[in-house]
Amino acid sequence: MKEEIIELSDAELEDIENRLDEYDKNHIGYELGGNIRIGIKRNNKVIAGVDGCMTAFKILYVSTLFVDEDYRNNKIGSLLMSEVEKRAKNIGANMIRLDTFNWQGRDFYLSLGYEEVGSYGNKTDGFSEHFFLKRI
């Protein structure tokens, strides 16, 4: 019988993800969960926020950090990341990982003690992406 490529339904995708989770349990002897979704409000407006979630091997993945342009370079991002590190420890993380594009926060994360563990450049589209870890 010949294989065919199909579009997955929501139920089929959920089944695939569940089977991957079951497979991963052979390699990960514990389960951790949790999210960190915090922000800073000034004058009834959210001016900054961060979103992170626990992943395998006690790693918190930070998917989003944003500070309004008017408030950048005022330690707001540093304040948020410090709180993320504290909360990550409290939910069992021992590492934080994240990625950023060249025009975003590469120097910022380096200044906070994050280690750049990889990058790639795309000359065709004019960008590079950088990957960071911090052991906490």
Secondary structure, DSSP 8 states (H G I E B T S, - for coil): ---------HHHHHHHHHHHHHHHTTT-------EEEEEEEETTEEEEEEEEEEEGGGEEEEEEEEE-GGGTTSSHHHHHHHHHHHHHHHTT-SEEEEEEETTTTHHHHHHTT-EEEEEEEETTTTEEEEEEEEE-
